[in-house]
Amino acid sequence: MEILWDWSEKRLINTPVSFNRYLYNRLDWEQRLIGITGARGVGKTTLMLQRIKELNTSDALYVSLDNLYFSSNKLFDVAAKFRLKGGKYLFLDEVHKYPDWSQELKNIYDMFPELKVVFTSSSALEIYKGKYDLSRRALLFDLRGLSLREYLELQYKIKLPAMSLDVLLSTDQSMINNYLSVIPPLKYLSEYLRSGYYPFFIEDVANYHKRLRQTINLVIEVDLPATNNIDYQSTIKLKRLLYIISQVAPYTPNINKLAQQIGATRDTTLKLLYLLHNAHILRWLSADASGINYLNKPDKIYLENTNIGAAIATEIQLMNVGTMRETFVASQLAVDHQLTYPKSGDLLVDGKYLFEIGGKNKSSRQIHGTSDAWVVKDDIEYRHANILPLWLFGFLY
């Protein structure tokens, strides 16, 4: 047990506290069981370590469940010993790397009501399908990548407030004026679209895309097989699928053609698309607001964020600017809003707000006569009537 304390202290020493992700202050840290999911590299581990530093207490412990220690030690036993030593806050990283994680978390929750547990996992983890039904016990939160606003704070120490979608859609120009008095948004947006979504850019900008490609490989080769029943051949098909989609997304998929291209059945192709969506590599958009499942084909597919497109495009071709615009708006809206595929326009948000996205010469022809509809234009700074600047969506969280 002492070695776990030692490892926890070592991780805390180098944890920065000057910048917190958007989710940090949204969490009710006093809940008994909190689960934080999210793609590799978005900052889940740092979020937990920052909380321990804020607690400034000796009764909090951080452990990573991919540590060799757990090859011969039970998580439940660690929690029991931790409690006997006066422990109150247990932070568990990478729970999906530990066999029977759901059963032991359930047992910890039921047996030690005085313990507060926070755990993280890959976004591929389908906790609501967990065998031991943690969904009734755990409060789950999904951590997405950096917004443009967060990128400015982390990279340039420029701290600006977030705005709600209602404010963004209002005719009030005061927030826009406030932003423009501090930054040239189009300059920073260009940087962000290529290399600003994952916080690890701060460590090595020059090799950012290489590291992102390696991260995607780890998700496909390690995380997805660890949480789903897929074999080596399926990982090859996943990579082939991602490569094909990266050249054409966003697009309305022909599943039969995709299946033929990757050498899989239609049902297998749908399942693989679903896995890439859950892993936050692709974004599955459906016209049906009731939810996403691999029994129904997606109506439109995006890459999850523009940085993935830029990283893959360096190996094939430059990412299309129109693709980057749509992908950016979708990635920023998806954090707090429901996106569906509309009959006209590009995105329908919360079943009400319709957006058509393009460059500064984009017309409103496709949404003409539609209420609650806006044209989102790149390369402009201010809003005009129902025309919104693209960069402004980067301040939603």
N, C-alpha and C positions, 0 to 999 in steps of 0.2 A: 504493500500500500504506500509506503514511504517514497518509492520510486515514482509513483504516479504524481505525488505532490511535487516532487523535484521536476519532473517533466512539465507539469502545469506552470510552475514558476518560471521556467526557462522560456516557455512560449509567451508569457505575459511581458517579460522584460522588453522585447522588441516590438510590442504591439503599439501602433500609433493611436493617439486619442484626439488629434486635432481636427479630424474629419469623421463624421458619422453618416452612414447611409440613411436614406429617407425612411427606411423601415424601423430604424432604431427607436425613434420617439413615438412610433405608432403602437409598439408592443406594450401590452400590460405584463410587465416582467414578473408580477407577483402571482400570476396564474400557476397552477400546480404542474401542468404539462403543456409545453409549447413546442411545436414542430416548425422548423424553418427549412423549406425546400428551395431549390434554385439551381441553376446551371453551375457547373464548375467555374470558379474564377470570379464570381460576382461579389464575394466578400462575406459569405456566411460565417466562416471561422473567425474572421476579424470582428464581426458583429458580436459574437459570444465573448471573445476575449476582452473587448472594450467594456462589456457589461460587468465582467468580473472586476476589471480595474475600477469601474465606477462604484461597485459595492465596497471596494477597499476593505475586504474582510478575509479572515483566514478560514472561514467556513464555506468557501466556494472552491470547486475543483473542476478543471477542464481535462477531459480525456478524449483521445481519438481512437475510435474502435477499429481502425485498420492497423493499430499497433500490435506487434508480435506478442505483447503481454497477454492479449486476449485469446491467443491460441491455446493457452492452458489455464486461463482464469475466467470465471463467469462474471458477466456484467451485474447480475443480481447480487452476487457475493461482494463485489466492489461497492455497490450502493449500500449494502447492509453494514459493511465495515466503516464506510464513510459516515453513515448516520451515527454509529456508536462513538465515533470520534468527534461528534458535535457538528457534523456537516449539515448544511441547509440548502445549498445551491449546487446542483450537479449539472454540468454542461457536457453533452455527449456529441462528438463530431463523427460524421460518416457512419451513421448507424446501419446503413444498408450493407456495410462490409462485415457485419456481425451476424452469424446464424441465429435464428430464432429471436431476432431483435424485438419483434412485436409482442411475443409472449412475455419476454423478460421486462419490457417496458410496462406492460399491463400489470405484471406482478409487483413491480416497484411502485407503481401508482397506487395499487390497492393495499399493499402492505405497509408503506411508509408515507402516510398522508402529510407528515411534517416536511418532507423533501419537496423542493421545487426543481423540476427537471426541464431543461431545454435541450432539444436535439436537432441536428441538421442531417440532411440527406440530399442525394442527387434528386433533381427534379423528375427523374424517371421513376422514382419510387411511388407506387400507387397505394398510398397508405389507406385510403378508404376501402380498399379491397383486402386489407390485412386480415390474416386468419383470426387474430384475437381482438378485432374490432376496437382499435384505438380511436376511431372516429368519434366515439361518444365521450372520450376522455381528453383527447389532445385538441388544442386550438392550433390550427395550421395556417401558416403564412408563407407566401411565395415571394422571394427576393429576386427582383429583376436586375438587369444591368444598370449602369449609370445613365441618368438623364443628361441632356445637354447642360442643364443647370448644375447638376452635381459635378460634371466634368469640369466646368469653370471653377468651381470651388476647390476641387482636388488638385487640378493642374496649375491654376493661376491665382488661387486664394481669393477669387472674386466671389463673394457671397451675396446671392440675390434670392428673394423670396419666391416660392412656388405660387402658381395660380391654379384655381379650379377651372374645369372646363366651362362652367357657367360664366365665369369672369372672362375667359378667353373669347367666348362667343358674344359677350355683351358689347355694346357700343362704347363702353368706357375705354378711353385711350391712355388713362393715367399710368397703368402698369407698363404698357408698351413704352411710353415716354420715359419711365423710370429705368427700364432696361437699356434703352438706346442712349441714355445719358451716361451710361457706365461702359458699355461694350459695343463693338461693331459686330453684331451677331452673325452676319454672313461669313465673316472670316473664321470665327470659332466653329460654326456649324460645319464647314468644310473639313476641319481637323477632326471633329467628333465623328463624322460619318465614316471616316476611314479607321480611326484608332482611339475611340473614346468611350466605348461601351463597357469594357471590362477594366476594373481598377488596376490590374497588373500592368497596364501601360506605364504606370509611374516608375516601375522597376527597370524597364529596358524598352524604350520606344523603338529603337532600331530593329529589334528582333520580335516586335509585338505580333506581327502576322504569323511568323514562324511558330511562336509559342501558342497562338490561338489555334493554328492547324494541329499542333500536337495535342492540345486540350480536346479538340473535337475527336481526334483519334482515340484518346483515352476514354471518352464517353462511349464511343461506339464499340471499342474493343474490351473495355473493362466494366463500365457502369451498367450499360444495358444488359450484357450477359449476366451480371450479378443480380439484377432485379427482375429479369425476364428469362423465360426458357428459350433462349436462342443459341444456335451453334456458330461455329467459325464461318461456315458458308453464308449464314445470315448476315454476319458482320461485313462480309465482302459485298453482299447485295445492298446493304445499308450505305456503304461508301459509294457504290456505283449510282445508287438512287440520288444521293446528295449531290454528286458531281453533275448528273444530268439536270437536276432541278436548279442548281446554282447558275446554269447558263440561260435559263428561261423564266425563272420566277420573278415577279408574281405572274401566275398564269392559271388558267382553268385546266385541270389535268385530264388527260385521257388515260384512265387507269389501265385499260387493256393494253394500250401502246407502251405505257411505262413498264407493265409486267413483262411484256415481250423484250423490252430493252435490257432489263436486269436479269432475265431468265428465271422468273418466278410466276406463281399463279396470281390471279387477281386478288384473292383473299389475302395471300401472303404480302403482296405489295401494299394493300391497305393497312395491314398490321404494322409493316415497317414504317410507313408514313406516320402512323399513329405514335410509334415509339420515338421517332425523331421529333415529333411535336411535343411529346411529354418531356423530352430531354432538352427542350428549348433550343433546338437547332433549326427546325422549321416551324412555321406558324400555319396551322390548319384552320381555314375559314369556311364556315358553313352558312347557308341561308337559313338554317333552322336554329333558332335561339335556344332550343331546349338542351343543347349540349353536343359534345363531340364524341363519337365512338367509331371504331374502325369497321362497323357493319354498314355504315353509310359513307359514300365517297365524299371527299372535300370538294367544295365548289370553287375554291381558290387556294393556292398555296403561295406563301411568302417564305423567304428566309427569315429567321427569328429577329435578326438585327442587321444593320448595314455593315458592321465590322466583319461578320462571317462572309458576306458577299465580297468585301474588299480583300479578305485574306485568301479566299479561293480564287478570286479573279486575278491575283498576281501570278497564278500558275496557268491561267487559261487566256483571259482577255480582261480588258478594263470593264468594271461593272457599269452597266447602263445607268445614266443619270436619272432617268424616269423610274427605274427600279429602286434606286436609292431613296428617292423622294417618298414613294408609297411605303416602302419598308420602314423608313424612319417614322412616319406618322403613325403607322400601325403599332410599332414598338413602343411609342410613347403613350398612346391611348390605352393599350392593352393592360397597363398596370392597374388602373382603377375602373376600367369600363369594359363592357361587353361589345365585341366586334362581330358583325355578321356581314355576309355578302349580299349586297343589294341588287335589285333588278336593274337599276341604273346608277351611275356614279361608281366610286371606288370602294367606299367604306360606309357602312351603317353602324352608328354607335348608340348603344343602349336602346335599340329599336326605334330611335327617333331622329337622330341627327345624321344627315347625309353629307358626305364629303367627296368632292371631285378634286383630284390632286394633279398638279402639273407645274410647268414653268411659268414665267411671267406673262406669256402670251396665251395661256390656257383660257379657253372660253367657258361660259356657263351653259352652253347649249344642252349638254346631257342632263342637267338638273333644272332646266328652265321650267318655271311654273310649279316647282316642288317647294313646299313649306319646310322650314327648318333645314335648309340646304345651303352649303357654303362651297366656294371654290378656294382651295388652298394652293397658293402660288409660291414658288421658289424665286429667289433673286429680287424680292421686295422687302422693305423694312416695315411699312405701316399697313394697317388694314383700311379697306375702303368698302363701305356698304357690306355686301355679303362675300367679300374677298379677304381672306386671311393670309398673313405671312407664314410660310412653312416653318421658319425657325422658332416661332412662338410656341409650337407644340413641345419643344424641348424643355419647357418650364412648368409642365403639368405635375411633376413630382420631384 
